[in-house]
């Protein structure tokens, strides 16, 4: 359904939301790897990055799906053995760091990058540049801090927490994933607007 439906359709959005929920189950890591869903997700994320009109729901739930997957040790070990795919994930995620994306999406993306830096063993990777991630996050943070809202002092709590997440990545502050996820949950609790009622899935970010 996800692969063959028109991008951004209600059916595809609903299917992606279901995958995000399934990704929090204990057996999910092995299934996603076995069904080549990690590779598919990377390709799908890249397509969303390239499409300036990407549906915000798709962006948010794809980023949340990656967060759930990356939080599982089995997937982390899989990526350690597949450097090209790992680098592709990094490029896709950093490509999503744009000030015109929703802060909900941005916070999941930043969580993904935080998990990668803290948990994936990159010592033997020749094509992985840790400092490059720090630089791109800094550039994004500066762009967000220089936005018109920031200049006018109108940044709300969600935007402020996005800036805080940037700092945690750059400083590589040690922080349990459940505490990191609570930052996003707290900000979402007060959010009332949703695109469609059935798309209001509770987020379950697990280690």
N, C-alpha and C positions, 0 to 999 in steps of 0.2 A: 504493500500500500504506500509506504513512505517513498519508495524508490520510483514508483510509476505514476503516482498522482501528480497533478500540476502543482508546481511549487507555490506555496502560500495558500493552497486551497484549504477549506475547513477540514476536510478529511485528513489531509496531510498534517495539518497542525494538531489535530486530535491524536493521530497516530504517534507523532513525535512526543506529545505530552505523556502518552501511555508508556512509551519507551523510557522516558525520564523516570517514571514511577517504578517500572520494572528494574531499572538499573540500581535501585537501592536494595534489591533482594540479594541474599547471600550467594546464590548460585549464578548471579548475573555475569560476573566477571568472566568465568569460563565460557559461558554461552556467547557473550559479545566477541570474545576472541575466536571461538570456534566457528562462528558464523561470519567472520571477517567484518564485524560491525564497527570495530575500532577504525579500520581503514576507511570504511564507508562514511563514518561520521566525520573524519578529517576532510574527505572530499566534499561532503555536504557543507561543512563549515566554510571551506574555501569558496564554494559557490555563493554562499550567503554573504561572505565578505566582499566579493566582487560585484554583487548586485546592490546598487545604492538604494533600491526600493524594497529591500528584504523586509519581510513581515517581522515586526518586533517580537511577536510571540515565538516565532521559529528561532530567532536569534537567542532569546532568553532561555528557552528550554533546551536548545542544543548546547549552550554553554553550561547549563545546570547538569545536563546529561554527562558531559565531559567531566565535570566536577565529581559526580558520583563514581564514574569509572576510574578516574585517576586516583581517587582515594583508596582504591583496593590494591593490595600488595601484588596480587597475581597480574594485574594489568601493568603495574609499575615494572615488574620483572620482565614482562613481555616487551615493553618499550625499551628497556635496557639492552635487550637483544636485537632490537630493530631500530637502529640509530636513524636511518633515513625517515622512517615514519615518525619518530620522535621529533626530529627537526621540523618535519612538515606540520606537526601539531603546534609547535612553538610559533612558526610563521603564521599559521592561521589565527592563533589566539592574539598575537601582538597586532595582527592586521585588524582585529576587531576593536582595538583601543582608539576609538574616535569619539570626539565630544558630542557628535550628533546622535549617538546611540543612547538608548535608555540607560539610566543608572542601574536598573535591575540587571540588565544584560552585562553592563560593564563590571559590576561587582562579582558576578559569577566568573567572568573572564579573569579578573584579577585573582580570585580564589584559585582558579585553575593554575595560573602561573605560580602562585605561592606554593601550591601542593607539589608542583614539578620541582621547584628549587629545593624544597625541604626533603622530598622523599625519593626522587629518582637518582640513582647512582650514575653520575655522568663522567666519572673519573677517566674512563677508557674511551670516551667519545671524542673523536677528532674534529667533528664539525659542529660541536656545541660550544657556543660562546656565552658564558654566564653574564659577562659584563654587557653584552648586547641587549639582553632582556632588561637589565637595570636601566640602560640608556633609553630604551623605547618607553619604559614606564615613566621615567623622569620627563621625557618629552611630552608624553600624554598629560602628566600631572601639570606641567607648566602651561600647556594649552588650556586645560580646564580651569586653572587658577587665573588665567588671563582672559577668560570669557567675560562677556558683558555683565552677566549676572554676578560674577565674582567681583568685578570692578565696582558694581553698584551695591555690594554687600548684601545681595539677595540669595546667597547660597542656602538651600534648605538642608536639613539634617542628612538626607540621603546623599546629596552631593558631597557634603562634608565627610561622610563615612567613606565615600569613594576615594577621596584624597587621602584619608587615613590608611586605606588598604594599599595605596601606592607606596606610602612610606614604609609599611611593613614588608613589602616585597624588596624595596631597595636596601633596607637595613637588614633584611633576612632575619627578622625577629622570630624567635621560636614561639610558636603559638599552636595549640592543639586544634585540629580541624573542626571539632564541635564548637569551640569558642569562636573560631573564624566564621563558621556558618551562622552563629547566633547574631552576628553583626547584620547579616543580610535579612534574617528572619525578623529582627526587631524593626528594621526599616520597612519591611513589607507589611507588618501587622497593621499599620495605619493607612495603607494604600487601599482606596475604595474603588478606583476605576479599573475595569477589566475589559478586554475586547469582546469576549463572549462569556456568558455565565458558565458554560461547561468547561471553559478553559481556566477556571480558578482552581487549579490543582494546588494542594498544600505541598510545599517543597520539603523533601527529605534528603538532606545531604548527610551521607554516612562515611565513616572512615573505612 
